[in-house]
Amino acid sequence: MFDQATLALIYAGLMALAVLLYAMLDGYDLGVGMMLPLYNQADSDTMIASIGPFWDANETWLVLAIGVLLIAFPFAHSLILKALYLPAAIMLIGLILRGVAFDFRAKAAFSHKPTWDKVFKAGSFIAAASQGFMLGLYVMGFEYNLNTISFALLSALGVCAAYCFIGSAWLVMKTEGELQQRALRYCKRTLVICFAGIVVVSITNLLIDPNITERWFSMPYALVLLPIPLICLALFIYAWQQLKVIDQSKNQARPFVAACAIFTFTFVGLAVSFYPYVVPNQMTIYQSVAAAESLNFLLYGALFVIPTILAYTLYSYRVFWGKVEDLRYY
């Protein structure tokens, strides 16, 4: 059906799609979890209700991404998980804490809810920080020294800020009143931090890898690639302007849509920088791809499973779209 080189591109594209959708969808509910107030039960309930129909399904994309990596690029899977074993284990602990807290707070007595809110908040922060730390190590080529660990820690803070940015934009869209105003303030602050973080990561990439610099600034690739940071800058400016006039805006989803677009173009820029490597400067997608016979067979399943996941995801967002209070009333 397809040769190995074509299959490598197809499965790399599917894995990239899953990672991007996970970063956006689970990113906003991790951000909501990190911003959860500990001493305002009404706002906590509203924030949890805003992500309640979606948060569990959002994690499907993480499972899919790791599954594609294991099946399509088994050698790369071994190298990546070996390098990231400890932070990946810590991330899973954070996700487990979130799952337990979400279910237990729904059944707990009113006096016990703040405790489960703290667990949910802690789990969200642990999961987000772990993902940022792993991203930092990936960018630095999985080297462990003082400089790379420092960069990974900075990346952890940056990812937490990025998730809070998209999470607060989600709350601006889904809530009203004082909670929306507080989310608006968080969104403005984290937007600035997120912008600074993207600039730092971009400059670091250009400094540590001459191949990335050459790719971005050599013709004809520069004609296609250099507009990406310009588009990101325009999206940041657009998001900031929309946040300033949100009270008068009839479409309060615009900051969230802008945040999703920023995530998308940032991810595209990162993917283009490292292509064709799946393990930076060590292994390409073509070197690590599995046998063509098995991948051709599994492609039939992927062509059924992925559209199905997309369909029920879109349907759930369509059903539960709108303000939280409106949905509660309905």
C-alpha positions in Angstrom: 0.0 0.0 0.0 2.6 2.6 1.2 6.4 2.3 1.4 8.3 2.9 4.7 9.2 6.5 3.9 5.6 7.5 3.2 4.4 5.6 6.3 7.0 7.4 8.4 5.5 10.8 7.3 1.9 9.6 7.8 2.4 8.3 11.3 4.6 11.3 12.3 1.7 13.5 11.1 -0.8 11.5 13.2 1.5 11.7 16.2 2.0 15.4 15.8 -1.8 15.9 15.5 -2.4 14.0 18.7 0.3 15.9 20.6 -1.1 19.3 19.4 -4.7 18.5 20.3 -3.6 17.2 23.7 -1.6 20.3 24.4 -4.6 22.6 23.5 -7.5 20.5 24.9 -5.9 19.0 28.1 -3.8 22.2 28.3 -6.8 24.4 29.1 -8.3 22.0 31.7 -4.8 21.7 33.4 -4.7 25.5 33.4 -8.1 25.7 35.0 -7.0 23.2 37.6 -3.9 25.2 38.4 -6.0 28.3 38.9 -8.6 26.7 41.1 -9.3 28.9 44.1 -8.9 27.1 47.4 -11.2 29.2 49.6 -14.1 30.1 47.3 -16.2 27.0 46.9 -18.8 28.5 44.5 -16.1 29.6 42.0 -14.3 26.2 42.3 -17.6 24.4 41.5 -18.2 26.7 38.5 -14.6 26.2 37.2 -14.8 22.4 37.6 -18.2 22.4 35.9 -16.7 24.3 32.9 -14.3 21.4 32.2 -16.4 18.5 33.5 -17.8 17.2 30.2 -14.4 17.4 28.5 -11.4 16.8 30.7 -11.4 13.0 30.7 -11.8 12.7 26.9 -9.1 15.4 26.4 -6.5 12.9 27.8 -7.4 10.4 25.0 -5.0 12.4 22.7 -2.1 11.7 25.0 -2.8 8.0 25.0 -3.0 8.1 21.2 0.2 10.0 20.8 2.2 7.6 23.0 0.5 4.6 21.3 1.5 5.9 17.8 5.1 6.5 19.0 5.3 2.9 20.4 3.7 1.3 17.3 5.2 3.3 14.5 8.6 4.4 16.0 9.5 1.7 18.5 13.3 2.4 18.6 12.6 6.1 19.2 10.0 5.2 21.9 12.6 3.2 23.7 15.1 6.1 23.7 12.6 8.8 24.6 11.0 6.9 27.5 14.4 5.9 28.8 15.5 9.5 28.9 12.2 10.8 30.3 11.3 7.8 32.6 11.3 9.8 35.9 9.4 13.0 34.7 6.9 10.8 32.8 6.2 8.8 36.0 5.7 12.0 37.9 3.4 13.3 35.2 1.3 10.1 35.5 1.1 10.6 39.3 -0.2 14.1 38.7 -2.9 12.9 36.2 -3.9 10.1 38.7 -4.3 12.7 41.4 -6.5 14.8 39.2 -8.7 11.8 38.3 -9.1 10.8 41.9 -9.8 14.3 43.1 -12.3 15.0 40.4 -14.5 12.0 41.3 -14.1 12.2 45.0 -14.9 16.0 45.3 -18.3 15.3 43.5 -19.3 12.9 46.3 -17.5 14.4 49.3 -19.2 16.3 52.1 -19.1 20.1 51.7 -16.4 20.4 54.4 -14.1 18.0 52.5 -14.4 19.6 49.1 -11.5 22.1 49.7 -9.2 19.2 50.4 -10.0 17.5 47.1 -9.7 20.9 45.4 -6.1 21.1 46.7 -5.4 17.6 45.4 -6.8 18.5 42.0 -4.8 21.8 41.9 -1.6 19.9 42.9 -2.2 17.2 40.4 -2.7 19.8 37.6 0.5 21.6 38.5 2.5 18.4 38.7 1.3 17.1 35.3 1.8 20.5 33.6 5.3 21.1 35.1 6.4 17.5 34.2 5.3 18.1 30.6 7.2 21.3 30.5 10.3 19.7 32.0 10.1 16.9 29.4 9.7 19.5 26.6 12.8 21.3 27.8 14.9 18.1 27.9 13.6 17.2 24.4 14.7 20.6 23.0 18.1 20.2 24.6 18.6 16.7 23.1 18.0 14.7 26.4 21.4 15.8 27.8 21.6 16.0 31.6 23.8 18.8 33.0 23.3 22.0 34.9 22.5 24.1 31.9 20.0 21.6 30.3 18.3 21.0 33.6 18.0 24.7 34.3 16.5 25.2 30.9 14.1 22.3 31.5 13.0 23.9 34.8 12.4 27.2 33.0 10.5 25.3 30.3 8.3 23.7 33.1 7.4 27.2 34.3 6.7 28.3 30.8 4.4 25.4 30.0 2.5 26.0 33.3 2.1 29.7 32.2 1.0 28.6 28.7 -1.7 26.3 30.1 -2.9 29.0 32.5 -3.1 31.3 29.6 -5.3 29.0 27.5 -7.2 27.9 30.7 -8.0 31.5 31.7 -9.1 32.2 28.1 -11.4 29.2 28.4 -12.9 30.6 31.6 -13.3 34.1 30.0 -15.4 32.3 27.4 -17.4 30.0 29.8 -18.0 32.1 32.8 -19.5 35.4 33.9 -19.3 38.0 36.6 -16.5 38.3 39.1 -15.0 34.9 38.1 -14.8 36.0 34.5 -13.1 39.2 35.5 -10.5 37.3 37.6 -9.9 35.0 34.7 -9.5 38.1 32.5 -6.7 39.4 34.7 -5.0 36.0 34.8 -5.2 35.8 31.0 -3.5 39.1 30.5 -0.7 38.3 32.8 0.0 34.8 31.5 -0.3 36.0 27.9 2.8 38.2 28.5 4.7 35.4 30.2 3.7 33.0 27.4 5.0 35.4 24.8 8.3 35.8 26.7 8.7 32.1 27.0 8.2 31.5 23.3 10.8 34.1 22.5 13.3 32.5 24.9 12.7 29.0 23.5 13.0 30.2 19.9 16.3 32.0 20.5 17.7 29.0 22.5 16.8 26.7 19.6 18.7 28.9 17.1 21.7 29.2 19.4 22.2 25.5 20.3 21.6 24.0 16.8 23.2 25.5 13.7 21.0 23.2 11.5 17.9 24.9 12.8 19.3 28.3 12.2 20.2 27.4 8.6 16.8 25.9 8.0 14.9 29.0 9.1 17.1 31.6 7.4 18.1 29.8 4.1 16.1 30.3 0.9 13.6 29.1 -0.2 12.6 27.7 3.2 12.7 31.2 4.8 9.9 32.3 2.6 7.6 29.7 4.2 9.0 29.6 7.7 9.7 33.2 8.7 6.0 34.2 8.4 5.2 31.7 11.3 6.7 33.9 14.1 5.1 37.0 12.5 1.7 35.3 12.6 2.3 34.3 16.2 3.1 37.9 17.1 -0.1 39.1 15.3 -2.1 36.5 17.2 -0.7 37.7 20.6 -1.6 41.3 19.7 -5.1 40.2 18.6 -5.6 38.2 21.8 -4.5 41.2 23.9 -6.9 43.6 22.1 -9.8 41.2 22.4 -9.1 40.8 26.2 -9.2 44.6 26.5 -12.7 44.8 25.0 -14.1 41.6 26.2 -16.9 43.2 28.2 -18.3 44.8 25.0 -17.6 41.9 22.8 -20.5 39.7 21.7 -18.1 36.8 20.9 -16.2 36.1 24.1 -14.6 33.0 22.5 -12.1 35.0 20.5 -9.3 35.0 23.1 -9.6 31.2 23.4 -9.6 30.8 19.6 -6.5 33.0 19.4 -4.8 31.0 22.2 -5.5 27.8 20.2 -4.1 29.4 17.1 -0.9 30.5 19.0 -0.5 26.9 20.3 -0.9 25.6 16.7 1.6 27.9 15.1 4.1 27.5 17.9 3.9 23.7 17.6 4.3 23.9 13.8 7.4 26.0 14.3 8.9 23.5 16.8 8.0 20.5 14.6 9.6 22.1 11.5 12.7 23.0 13.5 13.4 19.3 14.4 12.1 17.6 11.3 13.0 14.8 10.3 14.4 13.9 13.8 12.1 12.2 16.2 14.9 12.1 18.8 16.8 15.4 18.3 20.2 14.9 16.5 20.1 11.1 17.2 17.3 9.4 15.2 15.1 10.4 12.3 11.5 9.2 11.7 12.9 7.2 8.7 15.5 5.4 10.8 13.1 4.5 13.6 10.0 3.6 11.6 8.6 0.1 12.0 8.1 -2.5 9.3 5.9 -1.4 6.4 3.7 -4.5 6.5 2.5 -4.0 10.0 2.1 -0.2 9.7 0.0 -0.7 6.5 -2.3 -3.1 8.3 -2.6 -0.8 11.4 -3.4 2.2 9.1 -6.8 0.8 8.5 -7.6 0.9 12.2 -6.1 4.4 12.5 -8.3 5.7 9.7 -11.3 4.5 11.7 -10.3 5.3 15.2 -9.0 8.8 14.7 -12.0 10.2 12.8 -14.2 8.6 15.5 -12.3 10.3 18.3 -12.5 13.6 16.4 -16.2 13.2 15.8 -17.2 12.5 19.4 -14.9 15.3 20.6 -16.5 17.8 18.2 -20.0 16.6 19.2 -19.3 16.9 22.9 -18.1 20.5 22.5 -21.1 21.3 20.4 -23.5 19.9 23.0 -21.9 21.6 26.0 -21.0 24.9 24.3 -22.0 28.1 26.0 -21.8 29.7 29.5 -21.6 27.3 32.4 -24.6 28.9 34.2 -26.7 28.7 31.1 -26.0 25.0 30.8 -26.8 24.5 34.4 -30.1 26.3 34.0 -30.9 24.3 30.9 
